[in-house]
Amino acid sequence: MTTFRVWAPRADQVDIDISGRRIPMREVAGGWHEVQVADAGAGTDYAFVLDRSDPLPDPRSGSQPHGVHGRSRLIDHSSFAWSDDAWRGFYLPSAVLYELHVGTFSPEGTFDGVIERLDHLVDLGVTAVELLPVAEFPGARNWGYDGVALFAPHHGYGGPEGLKRLVDACHARGLGVVLDVVYNHLGPEGNYLERFGPYFTSFYATPWGQAVNFDQRGSDEVRRFVIDNALGWLRDYHIDGLRLDAVHAIVDTSATHVLEQLATEVAELAASENRQLWLVAESDLNDPRVVRPRDVGGYGINAQWSDDFHHALHTVLTAEDLGYYADFGSLADLATALESAWVYAGRWSASRGRAHGRPPGGLPGWCFLGYLQNHDQVGNRAVGDRMSATVSIPRLKVGAALYLTAPFVPMIFQGEEWAASSPFQYFTSHEDPELGRLVRQGRRSEFAAFGWAAEQVPDPQDPSTFERSKLNWRELDTPPHAEVLAWYCRLVALRRSTSGLADGRLDRVRVRYDEDARWLVVERGQLRVAANLGEVEHKVDLGEGAGLSLLLASDERIALDSGSVALQPDSVAICGPSR
């Protein structure tokens, strides 16, 4: 006996369709409809029929084996044989994250394909993987941000069982799992929620589609839908944390913001399950309220991405100045980001034409994620070119050292650790030809303003765009990839073995630099990270550096002498007390 329930306040009559047999559902309080079916259980395919229309998938479907337009399938979460009973989560403040896209990480493009390469991540030294969104999306190829069946892991990746196998395998190797989830909008294709109830609102808008209704009429059940989804990933799939996409596009004027409500309920789940659970937000607001504790007026999210730090580091390495990069580019900006996470904390922004941000005073460094590359900053370039295609290998090493020794939680983007030659381009496989045409046209129009000819911008709908974006694992043992991989392994090992690198103490960070000579020294307690981005060799004073040893150097010619270090162009040295 299975009870089916669906929230459909916009329908007068709701039936459930099982194998062509339509069974009327009974309306209960609050716009809910339910029915008990004796011969239904795990594996049963079904759909809902609203007012005698065509069958629609369940908004809370746990499995969509036939895609976003197909019937839903019942699943039994209790049937999976977990082996992670002793797992209690990972500790975010001292973590090293690794962001990956399931479809391009391995040749197989599946959850099982990721499992086959987990030992590489263990050898690299990361402590948790961060999966780009896996909720059911249209077609076979997608970044995941066009998901529409939020409770269903994509069938092409391996569905619910495949995701559980991956999480279980990660925990067996001591790796945590963070899942990227999207609650600011849903994809356009296969999105049937509006036919069921007021899931969206026209009061606000997002760049990607209708805004989710978090504060207008009917929003209580919409909030419940989103929070139940988040709790389900953590509870039913043993996920250790969620990365919340673009929370600045979530508008909620309620007295209790939906993010605060989510943080409260996740904390309650963590307590009941006796394991650590984390929430990490992507926010463009530079607003510390996102991560401040709830008892001092914050939302209680544990950490957020710091694009300011990325942009400051990226522009120093590349000298790019288009778009939002125009707001950055100096060593002074990078120093500000290293010392306080944000460059814009009330400062006037040229790209925005207004003052932006608010000081994050009092927050530890581990409330922020730092990175040299991520899916957005690579994939939202016209041809998806990585940093290794833009700067030299020596300069790439400098960038890696600066963020992997920064006071923030570092995140490595897939393939970055060996300077992968494959780009990460924007790809889709919309089944609606007109939608595919609009996506293609929009992508080309977007980059025309930056001087790119239409034929130079890859077609997101072309399968070859996706194939080009797959990692080439045969590169690992060939130059210069092996050299870069060895450098990353040494940096991660140093970070994990040096307590001063993971303490998040922003009050102990001091940056000295010479804007003209293009060198800087980052002081973190007794540690010194000295980098030369200039064109000539510089002898840099480490500042109270007597007694320090050279712990790691990107160039074998680097020499330490009486508290100073001689740095070749595009080189970096990490110095600290002798071990």
Backbone torsions as a table, in degrees:
resi	resn	phi	psi	omega
1	MET	NA	124.5	179.2
2	THR	-123.5	133.8	175.3
3	THR	-96.8	121.6	175.9
4	PHE	-99.8	134.3	178.3
5	ARG	-134.7	144.7	176.7
6	VAL	-150.4	139.4	176.0
7	TRP	-89.5	112.5	-177.2
8	ALA	-143.8	66.1	-176.5
9	PRO	-66.8	-14.8	-178.7
10	ARG	-88.5	-4.5	-178.6
11	ALA	-105.6	140.0	174.5
12	ASP	-82.2	-34.0	179.9
13	GLN	-133.6	132.6	178.4
14	VAL	-126.5	128.1	174.7
15	ASP	-118.4	156.9	170.0
16	ILE	-107.7	136.4	-177.8
17	ASP	-110.4	115.8	177.8
18	ILE	-124.7	111.2	179.8
19	SER	55.1	39.8	178.2
20	GLY	82.9	-5.7	178.3
21	ARG	-93.6	120.1	-178.1
22	ARG	-100.7	126.3	-177.5
23	ILE	-118.8	123.0	179.1
24	PRO	-63.4	143.3	177.3
25	MET	-105.1	151.9	-177.7
26	ARG	-95.0	131.1	177.4
27	GLU	-77.5	131.5	176.8
28	VAL	-120.2	-171.7	-172.6
29	ALA	-61.7	147.8	170.1
30	GLY	74.2	20.4	178.6
31	GLY	85.8	7.4	178.3
32	TRP	-86.6	150.2	176.3
33	HIS	-129.9	143.0	-178.7
34	GLU	-148.6	160.5	176.1
35	VAL	-160.5	148.1	174.7
36	GLN	-102.8	134.3	180.0
37	VAL	-123.4	121.1	-172.5
38	ALA	-70.0	-37.0	-172.9
39	ASP	-102.5	29.5	178.0
40	ALA	-115.1	141.9	177.7
41	GLY	-162.6	-168.4	-179.2
42	ALA	-52.3	130.6	-178.3
43	GLY	98.7	-11.0	178.8
44	THR	-74.5	129.2	174.5
45	ASP	-91.7	140.9	-175.8
46	TYR	-153.9	167.7	175.3
47	ALA	-152.3	161.0	176.9
48	PHE	-104.1	144.1	178.6
49	VAL	-118.3	119.1	-178.5
50	LEU	-101.8	118.3	176.7
51	ASP	50.3	46.9	174.6
52	ARG	62.5	24.7	178.7
53	SER	-87.6	-165.3	178.4
54	ASP	-71.0	150.6	177.9
55	PRO	-60.9	139.8	-179.9
56	LEU	-124.4	148.3	176.2
57	PRO	-66.8	156.9	178.8
58	ASP	-69.2	127.4	176.3
59	PRO	-56.3	-28.2	179.6
60	ARG	-107.7	28.3	-179.0
61	SER	-57.6	132.6	177.1
62	GLY	-87.0	-11.6	-179.1
63	SER	-157.4	133.4	177.3
64	GLN	-124.5	73.2	-174.9
65	PRO	-66.1	-16.1	-179.6
66	HIS	-108.4	15.9	177.9
67	GLY	91.3	-176.8	-171.2
68	VAL	-69.1	-22.5	-179.3
69	HIS	-95.9	-8.9	-173.0
70	GLY	-87.5	-176.6	179.8
71	ARG	-73.0	153.8	176.6
72	SER	-85.2	161.4	179.0
73	ARG	-129.3	133.6	176.4
74	LEU	-69.2	139.0	175.3
75	ILE	-128.1	157.6	178.8
76	ASP	-118.8	102.6	-177.0
77	HIS	-64.4	-26.1	-176.6
78	SER	-75.4	-8.8	-175.5
79	SER	-83.5	-13.9	-177.7
80	PHE	-77.8	136.5	-178.0
81	ALA	-91.7	88.1	178.6
82	TRP	-71.4	148.8	176.7
83	SER	-120.6	16.2	-172.8
84	ASP	-109.4	33.0	-176.7
85	ASP	-57.2	-30.9	-177.5
86	ALA	-86.3	-6.0	-177.0
87	TRP	-73.2	129.8	179.8
88	ARG	-120.9	15.3	176.4
89	GLY	96.9	179.4	177.7
90	PHE	-117.7	163.8	-176.6
91	TYR	-100.0	109.3	-174.6
92	LEU	-59.8	-43.3	-176.7
93	PRO	-56.8	-29.4	-179.5
94	SER	-108.1	15.3	-174.2
95	ALA	-81.1	159.0	166.3
96	VAL	-124.4	113.9	-175.5
97	LEU	-93.2	156.6	178.9
98	TYR	-134.4	112.2	-177.5
99	GLU	-87.9	129.4	-179.9
100	LEU	-140.9	153.7	175.9
101	HIS	-108.6	119.9	-171.9
102	VAL	-57.0	-40.5	-174.5
103	GLY	-70.8	-23.8	-177.4
104	THR	-114.8	-6.4	-177.3
105	PHE	-69.3	-35.9	-177.8
106	SER	-128.2	161.5	176.0
107	PRO	-59.2	-34.3	-179.0
108	GLU	-71.3	-30.7	-179.7
109	GLY	66.6	34.7	-176.4
110	THR	-134.0	170.8	174.3
111	PHE	-60.1	-41.3	179.3
112	ASP	-66.2	-33.0	175.7
113	GLY	-63.0	-36.5	175.9
114	VAL	-65.1	-42.4	-179.6
115	ILE	-55.8	-40.3	-177.3
116	GLU	-62.5	-19.2	-175.8
117	ARG	-117.8	16.2	178.5
118	LEU	-66.8	-30.7	-179.9
119	ASP	-62.7	-31.4	175.3
120	HIS	-61.1	-41.0	-179.6
121	LEU	-69.8	-35.9	175.8
122	VAL	-63.2	-45.3	179.4
123	ASP	-64.3	-35.3	177.1
124	LEU	-65.1	-32.3	175.8
125	GLY	104.2	6.7	179.1
126	VAL	-70.6	160.1	-176.7
127	THR	-110.7	-13.8	179.7
128	ALA	-157.0	147.2	174.3
129	VAL	-101.4	144.2	175.0
130	GLU	-116.4	114.1	-177.6
131	LEU	-88.0	130.0	168.3
132	LEU	-60.5	161.5	-170.5
133	PRO	-52.9	139.4	-178.9
134	VAL	-118.0	-0.1	179.2
135	ALA	-61.7	146.0	-173.9
136	GLU	-50.0	125.4	178.9
137	PHE	-125.0	166.4	-177.7
138	PRO	-72.3	137.9	177.2
139	GLY	77.5	-163.2	-174.7
140	ALA	-105.4	-15.9	-173.4
141	ARG	-129.8	128.6	-178.3
142	ASN	-173.3	149.7	172.4
143	TRP	-65.2	-27.0	-179.7
144	GLY	111.7	-7.6	-177.5
145	TYR	-86.6	5.0	172.8
146	ASP	-106.3	25.0	-178.9
147	GLY	-64.0	147.0	178.8
148	VAL	-131.3	-24.7	175.6
149	ALA	-105.1	87.0	-165.7
150	LEU	-67.9	-19.5	-177.2
151	PHE	-95.1	-3.4	-171.7
152	ALA	-113.0	115.0	173.1
153	PRO	-61.5	139.9	-172.6
154	HIS	-55.8	130.8	-175.4
155	HIS	-64.7	-32.7	-180.0
156	GLY	-69.0	-23.2	177.1
157	TYR	-82.2	-18.6	-177.1
158	GLY	130.5	1.4	175.1
159	GLY	62.5	-164.8	-176.5
160	PRO	-57.7	-43.6	-177.8
161	GLU	-65.7	-39.2	180.0
162	GLY	-64.0	-42.7	178.7
163	LEU	-64.3	-40.1	178.8
164	LYS	-64.7	-39.7	176.8
165	ARG	-60.8	-41.4	-179.6
166	LEU	-64.5	-48.1	-179.0
167	VAL	-62.1	-43.0	179.6
168	ASP	-62.4	-41.2	179.2
169	ALA	-67.2	-38.1	176.7
170	CYS	-62.0	-48.5	-179.1
171	HIS	-62.3	-35.6	178.2
172	ALA	-63.1	-25.9	-179.9
173	ARG	-99.6	7.1	179.0
174	GLY	81.3	17.7	-179.7
175	LEU	-103.2	132.1	172.3
176	GLY	-80.5	169.3	179.3
177	VAL	-133.3	125.7	173.6
178	VAL	-113.5	135.7	-179.1
179	LEU	-114.5	131.1	175.4
180	ASP	-77.9	125.9	178.7
181	VAL	-125.6	150.4	-173.8
182	VAL	-121.2	111.2	-178.9
183	TYR	-118.8	4.7	-179.9
184	ASN	-90.1	-18.7	177.9
185	HIS	-164.7	172.0	170.8
186	LEU	-124.5	161.8	178.5
187	GLY	-67.4	162.3	-176.4
188	PRO	-81.4	-30.4	-174.1
189	GLU	-94.9	126.7	-178.2
190	GLY	82.9	10.4	-179.0
191	ASN	-90.9	98.5	-177.0
192	TYR	-105.4	7.4	-172.8
193	LEU	-60.5	-36.1	-176.0
194	GLU	-62.8	-24.4	179.5
195	ARG	-75.6	-21.3	179.5
196	PHE	-86.8	-44.0	-175.1
197	GLY	-168.1	-178.7	-176.1
198	PRO	-79.0	63.5	179.6
199	TYR	-72.0	-20.7	-175.6
200	PHE	-125.2	162.4	-178.9
201	THR	-136.2	146.7	175.9
202	SER	-94.1	0.7	179.2
203	PHE	-67.4	-28.5	-178.6
204	TYR	-128.8	171.2	178.7
205	ALA	-141.8	153.5	173.1
206	THR	-123.9	161.7	177.7
207	PRO	-68.5	-11.8	-169.9
208	TRP	-114.9	-3.5	-178.6
209	GLY	151.0	-170.0	-178.3
210	GLN	-58.8	141.7	177.0
211	ALA	-76.6	141.3	178.2
212	VAL	-73.7	140.2	-175.7
213	ASN	-84.3	96.1	179.3
214	PHE	-102.2	-7.4	-174.0
215	ASP	-146.3	5.2	178.6
216	GLN	-100.9	-172.5	-179.5
217	ARG	-56.1	135.3	179.9
218	GLY	81.7	3.1	-172.8
219	SER	-74.5	-18.5	179.9
220	ASP	-56.4	-45.8	-178.9
221	GLU	-72.6	-29.1	176.7
222	VAL	-67.9	-43.4	176.1
223	ARG	-60.5	-41.6	-179.9
224	ARG	-63.5	-39.2	178.0
225	PHE	-58.1	-48.3	-177.5
226	VAL	-68.6	-45.4	-177.4
227	ILE	-69.3	-38.2	175.3
228	ASP	-62.5	-35.7	176.7
229	ASN	-62.7	-47.5	179.6
230	ALA	-61.0	-46.5	-179.6
231	LEU	-64.7	-33.7	179.6
232	GLY	-64.9	-42.1	176.5
233	TRP	-60.1	-42.3	-177.4
234	LEU	-72.0	-40.9	-175.5
235	ARG	-82.4	-54.6	-170.9
236	ASP	-79.8	-27.1	-178.8
237	TYR	-109.9	3.9	177.5
238	HIS	59.0	24.6	175.4
239	ILE	-63.6	145.7	-175.4
240	ASP	-95.1	-16.2	-178.7
241	GLY	-170.2	161.9	179.6
242	LEU	-124.1	136.7	170.5
243	ARG	-100.1	120.3	-173.8
244	LEU	-93.7	112.2	-175.0
245	ASP	-68.7	132.4	168.0
246	ALA	40.4	61.3	-178.7
247	VAL	-68.2	-15.9	176.1
248	HIS	-66.2	-16.3	177.2
249	ALA	-93.9	4.4	173.1
250	ILE	-94.1	114.5	179.0
251	VAL	-104.1	123.6	-179.4
252	ASP	-147.0	110.6	-179.8
253	THR	-95.6	10.4	178.6
254	SER	-64.0	158.5	178.2
255	ALA	-61.8	-35.5	173.6
256	THR	-111.5	108.9	-179.0
257	HIS	-61.7	145.7	-178.1
258	VAL	-59.3	-30.6	177.4
259	LEU	-66.9	-39.0	177.0
260	GLU	-65.6	-43.1	177.8
261	GLN	-61.0	-41.7	178.8
262	LEU	-63.2	-46.3	-179.7
263	ALA	-60.9	-39.2	179.2
264	THR	-62.8	-46.7	-176.5
265	GLU	-73.3	-31.0	175.0
266	VAL	-67.3	-39.7	176.6
267	ALA	-62.1	-38.9	178.0
268	GLU	-65.9	-39.7	177.7
269	LEU	-65.5	-41.2	178.5
270	ALA	-59.8	-41.4	179.7
271	ALA	-66.3	-41.8	-177.4
272	SER	-70.3	-29.4	-178.9
273	GLU	-99.0	-1.6	177.0
274	ASN	54.6	48.1	174.1
275	ARG	-149.7	160.1	-176.6
276	GLN	-82.5	130.8	176.9
277	LEU	-127.1	143.3	-173.0
278	TRP	-129.8	149.7	172.6
279	LEU	-124.6	127.7	-179.9
280	VAL	-126.0	127.1	-176.0
281	ALA	-104.2	147.1	162.9
282	GLU	-99.1	120.2	-178.3
283	SER	-139.4	135.1	178.8
284	ASP	-96.7	8.4	-171.8
285	LEU	-88.8	-18.7	-171.1
286	ASN	50.7	46.1	-178.2
287	ASP	-113.7	113.5	-177.6
288	PRO	-65.8	-14.3	178.8
289	ARG	-60.4	-26.3	-180.0
290	VAL	-58.6	-39.5	-174.5
291	VAL	-111.1	-0.6	175.8
292	ARG	-71.6	150.5	179.1
293	PRO	-59.7	152.8	-177.9
294	ARG	-64.6	-30.5	-176.5
295	ASP	-74.6	-6.1	174.4
296	VAL	-119.7	24.5	173.9
297	GLY	91.8	6.9	177.4
298	GLY	-91.6	179.7	178.9
299	TYR	-87.2	-18.9	177.4
300	GLY	83.6	13.7	172.5
301	ILE	-68.8	144.4	-171.7
302	ASN	-75.3	-36.2	-176.8
303	ALA	-158.6	166.7	175.7
304	GLN	-144.8	155.7	177.5
305	TRP	-66.5	148.5	176.7
306	SER	-116.9	90.1	177.3
307	ASP	-67.9	-28.7	177.6
308	ASP	-58.0	-44.5	179.1
309	PHE	-63.1	-44.5	178.4
310	HIS	-58.8	-49.1	-175.6
311	HIS	-63.6	-39.5	179.1
312	ALA	-63.9	-43.3	-179.7
313	LEU	-70.1	-44.0	-178.1
314	HIS	-59.7	-46.5	-175.9
315	THR	-70.8	-32.5	175.8
316	VAL	-65.0	-37.1	-178.6
317	LEU	-78.4	-34.2	-171.2
318	THR	-109.4	-21.0	-175.0
319	ALA	66.6	16.0	176.0
320	GLU	-70.6	143.3	-175.7
321	ASP	-141.5	22.4	178.3
322	LEU	-89.9	154.1	176.6
323	GLY	60.2	-137.0	-178.2
324	TYR	-69.6	-14.6	176.4
325	TYR	-66.7	-16.9	178.8
326	ALA	-63.6	-20.7	-179.7
327	ASP	-81.0	-3.8	-173.8
328	PHE	-131.6	-174.2	173.9
329	GLY	130.3	-11.7	-178.2
330	SER	-104.4	157.1	172.9
331	LEU	-63.4	-29.6	177.6
332	ALA	-62.0	-40.3	177.3
333	ASP	-64.8	-42.9	179.2
334	LEU	-64.0	-39.9	177.6
335	ALA	-62.1	-43.2	177.9
336	THR	-60.4	-44.1	-179.9
337	ALA	-63.4	-40.5	179.9
338	LEU	-67.3	-33.8	-176.9
339	GLU	-86.1	-23.8	-174.8
340	SER	-145.1	15.7	174.1
341	ALA	76.5	-46.5	-177.0
342	TRP	-114.6	139.9	172.2
343	VAL	-82.2	-37.4	-177.3
344	TYR	-103.5	100.7	-179.3
345	ALA	-128.9	49.9	-174.7
346	GLY	112.6	0.1	-177.7
347	ARG	-83.6	151.5	179.3
348	TRP	-70.4	132.9	-179.1
349	SER	-110.3	122.4	-179.5
350	ALA	-66.8	-40.5	-177.2
351	SER	-68.0	-28.8	178.7
352	ARG	-93.2	-22.4	-178.0
353	GLY	73.2	26.4	-179.0
354	ARG	-163.0	169.3	173.3
355	ALA	-71.3	147.6	-174.8
356	HIS	-139.6	139.1	170.8
357	GLY	88.3	176.9	-178.1
358	ARG	-148.1	143.1	-176.6
359	PRO	-59.7	135.9	179.1
360	PRO	-92.5	30.0	-173.9
361	GLY	-49.5	135.0	176.7
362	GLY	90.3	-12.1	179.6
363	LEU	-85.2	139.2	177.8
364	PRO	-74.8	160.6	-178.8
365	GLY	-61.8	-29.6	-177.9
366	TRP	-75.8	2.4	169.1
367	CYS	-80.4	0.7	-177.3
368	PHE	-131.6	143.6	173.2
369	LEU	-97.9	137.2	177.8
370	GLY	-117.0	144.4	-176.1
371	TYR	-159.1	153.1	175.2
372	LEU	-93.3	-30.7	179.4
373	GLN	-144.8	154.3	168.5
374	ASN	-155.2	179.0	-174.4
375	HIS	-60.0	-38.1	-179.3
376	ASP	-69.2	-50.3	-171.9
377	GLN	-72.2	-16.9	171.5
378	VAL	-95.7	-54.6	-172.4
379	GLY	-68.7	-22.7	179.2
380	ASN	-91.3	12.7	166.3
381	ARG	-86.9	153.7	-171.4
382	ALA	-53.8	-44.2	-177.8
383	VAL	-111.1	10.8	175.9
384	GLY	64.7	31.9	-177.0
385	ASP	-78.0	137.9	179.7
386	ARG	-80.6	170.3	177.6
387	MET	-59.5	-35.0	-178.8
388	SER	-67.2	-16.8	175.8
389	ALA	-90.9	-6.8	-174.7
390	THR	-107.7	-37.4	-177.6
391	VAL	-124.1	168.1	179.8
392	SER	-71.3	162.2	177.5
393	ILE	-61.4	-43.8	176.8
394	PRO	-57.9	-41.0	179.9
395	ARG	-70.4	-35.8	175.2
396	LEU	-59.4	-40.5	178.8
397	LYS	-62.7	-38.3	178.0
398	VAL	-62.5	-47.0	179.4
399	GLY	-59.3	-43.4	179.6
400	ALA	-61.4	-43.1	-178.9
401	ALA	-64.8	-39.0	-176.7
402	LEU	-67.9	-36.2	-178.7
403	TYR	-88.8	-27.4	179.1
404	LEU	-79.7	-9.1	172.8
405	THR	-111.3	5.7	-179.7
406	ALA	-73.8	164.9	-177.2
407	PRO	-79.8	14.3	-178.0
408	PHE	-106.8	167.8	174.6
409	VAL	-75.6	116.6	-175.4
410	PRO	-81.1	148.7	176.9
411	MET	-133.6	126.2	179.1
412	ILE	-98.2	135.3	176.5
413	PHE	-91.6	139.9	-173.6
414	GLN	-45.7	128.7	178.4
415	GLY	84.1	-16.9	178.5
416	GLU	-57.1	-36.7	-173.5
417	GLU	-67.3	-13.4	173.5
418	TRP	-125.0	19.9	-179.4
419	ALA	53.2	53.7	-177.3
420	ALA	-53.2	139.8	-179.3
421	SER	-81.5	-18.9	-178.3
422	SER	-73.7	137.4	175.0
423	PRO	-75.9	174.4	168.6
424	PHE	-124.6	98.0	-173.0
425	GLN	-99.8	166.0	-179.7
426	TYR	-83.3	122.5	-177.0
427	PHE	-134.1	147.4	177.4
428	THR	-143.1	168.5	173.7
429	SER	-146.1	53.9	179.5
430	HIS	-61.0	134.7	-179.9
431	GLU	-79.7	-20.5	177.4
432	ASP	-82.4	111.8	-176.2
433	PRO	-57.3	-38.6	-178.5
434	GLU	-67.0	-40.8	177.1
435	LEU	-63.6	-41.5	176.9
436	GLY	-59.4	-41.0	178.7
437	ARG	-64.3	-41.6	-179.6
438	LEU	-66.1	-38.8	178.2
439	VAL	-64.2	-43.8	179.1
440	ARG	-61.7	-47.2	-178.9
441	GLN	-65.5	-41.0	-179.8
442	GLY	-64.8	-39.2	179.2
443	ARG	-63.7	-43.0	-178.6
444	ARG	-70.4	-37.6	178.5
445	SER	-65.7	-37.8	-179.1
446	GLU	-58.6	-40.8	-174.7
447	PHE	-94.0	-7.9	176.2
448	ALA	-60.9	-34.2	179.9
449	ALA	-65.7	-18.6	-179.8
450	PHE	-100.5	9.9	175.0
451	GLY	91.8	9.2	-179.7
452	TRP	-88.7	129.2	174.1
453	ALA	-71.3	149.6	-175.5
454	ALA	-55.5	-40.0	-177.2
455	GLU	-70.9	-13.2	178.4
456	GLN	-85.2	-18.4	-178.2
457	VAL	-89.0	119.3	-177.6
458	PRO	-58.6	142.5	177.8
459	ASP	-76.0	116.3	-178.6
460	PRO	-59.1	-28.9	-176.5
461	GLN	-82.5	-14.6	-178.6
462	ASP	-74.9	123.3	180.0
463	PRO	-55.3	-27.4	-179.2
464	SER	-67.4	-26.0	176.4
465	THR	-63.2	-42.4	176.4
466	PHE	-66.4	-45.8	-177.3
467	GLU	-62.6	-38.2	178.2
468	ARG	-62.7	-27.0	-174.1
469	SER	-84.2	-5.4	179.5
470	LYS	-75.1	141.0	178.6
471	LEU	-66.3	143.6	175.5
472	ASN	-103.7	98.2	-174.7
473	TRP	-72.4	-11.7	178.4
474	ARG	-72.8	-12.6	-177.3
475	GLU	-74.9	-22.8	-165.7
476	LEU	-53.1	-35.6	-174.7
477	ASP	-97.9	10.7	-177.8
478	THR	-113.4	152.2	177.7
479	PRO	-70.8	148.1	-5.4
480	PRO	-88.2	7.4	-172.1
481	HIS	-62.6	-41.0	-179.6
482	ALA	-64.2	-36.9	178.7
483	GLU	-64.4	-43.9	179.6
484	VAL	-67.1	-41.7	179.4
485	LEU	-61.0	-42.1	178.7
486	ALA	-62.6	-37.9	179.1
487	TRP	-64.6	-45.3	178.5
488	TYR	-63.2	-42.2	179.0
489	CYS	-60.3	-40.7	-179.9
490	ARG	-68.9	-38.7	178.6
491	LEU	-65.6	-45.1	-180.0
492	VAL	-64.7	-41.0	179.2
493	ALA	-62.9	-42.1	178.7
494	LEU	-62.7	-44.4	-179.6
495	ARG	-61.6	-44.6	-175.9
496	ARG	-73.1	-21.5	-178.3
497	SER	-99.4	-2.5	-176.4
498	THR	-117.5	108.7	-174.7
499	SER	-59.9	-33.7	-178.1
500	GLY	-67.9	-15.8	-179.6
501	LEU	-87.4	-16.7	-177.0
502	ALA	-115.9	13.2	-175.3
503	ASP	-81.8	-15.2	178.2
504	GLY	67.8	14.4	-176.1
505	ARG	-78.9	94.1	178.8
506	LEU	-68.2	-25.5	178.9
507	ASP	-70.5	-11.8	178.7
508	ARG	-104.3	9.8	179.4
509	VAL	-100.0	126.8	176.4
510	ARG	-136.6	130.1	-177.6
511	VAL	-118.2	126.1	172.3
512	ARG	-110.8	145.2	-176.8
513	TYR	-156.9	162.6	173.7
514	ASP	-125.6	107.4	-174.2
515	GLU	-61.1	-37.8	-177.5
516	ASP	-77.5	-43.8	-178.5
517	ALA	-78.1	-18.2	175.7
518	ARG	68.6	42.5	170.5
519	TRP	-122.8	157.1	174.0
520	LEU	-149.4	154.7	176.5
521	VAL	-128.0	124.8	176.9
522	VAL	-101.4	118.2	178.5
523	GLU	-100.1	124.1	176.8
524	ARG	-128.6	90.2	-174.9
525	GLY	64.8	-121.7	179.2
526	GLN	-87.8	-4.2	-178.9
527	LEU	-90.7	147.6	176.4
528	ARG	-130.7	129.9	173.6
529	VAL	-116.6	111.0	-175.8
530	ALA	-111.0	128.5	-177.3
531	ALA	-130.9	142.6	177.3
532	ASN	-120.0	111.7	177.0
533	LEU	-106.8	14.3	178.7
534	GLY	-86.8	-175.5	-175.7
535	GLU	-99.7	-5.4	179.0
536	VAL	-130.8	164.7	178.5
537	GLU	-68.6	143.5	177.0
538	HIS	-132.4	140.9	171.0
539	LYS	-99.0	115.3	-170.3
540	VAL	-110.8	129.6	176.9
541	ASP	-73.8	126.4	-178.6
542	LEU	-80.6	-12.6	179.2
543	GLY	72.4	107.3	-176.6
544	GLU	50.4	42.2	-174.4
545	GLY	-93.3	4.3	179.9
546	ALA	-61.0	134.0	178.7
547	GLY	88.7	-0.7	178.4
548	LEU	-82.6	152.3	176.2
549	SER	-114.4	158.2	176.6
550	LEU	-82.5	109.6	-177.7
551	LEU	-86.7	-35.2	-176.9
552	LEU	-158.3	137.0	-179.9
553	ALA	-140.7	139.3	-178.5
554	SER	-84.4	-11.5	-178.7
555	ASP	-134.8	130.7	-175.8
556	GLU	-67.7	-14.2	179.9
557	ARG	-84.0	-9.0	-178.9
558	ILE	-64.2	133.2	-177.1
559	ALA	-130.7	140.8	178.1
560	LEU	-106.0	130.0	-175.8
561	ASP	-148.3	110.8	172.6
562	SER	50.4	51.5	175.5
563	GLY	82.1	6.6	176.1
564	SER	-127.1	157.9	178.5
565	VAL	-131.9	133.9	178.5
566	ALA	-91.3	118.3	-174.9
567	LEU	-115.1	127.0	173.0
568	GLN	-73.5	163.5	176.3
569	PRO	-57.1	142.3	-179.7
570	ASP	52.1	58.5	177.3
571	SER	-142.9	163.1	-177.9
572	VAL	-145.5	144.4	176.9
573	ALA	-131.4	140.4	176.2
574	ILE	-115.9	121.8	-175.4
575	CYS	-121.8	149.7	179.6
576	GLY	-167.8	-179.1	179.0
577	PRO	-58.4	146.8	178.6
578	SER	-61.4	144.6	-177.3
579	ARG	-96.6	NA	NA
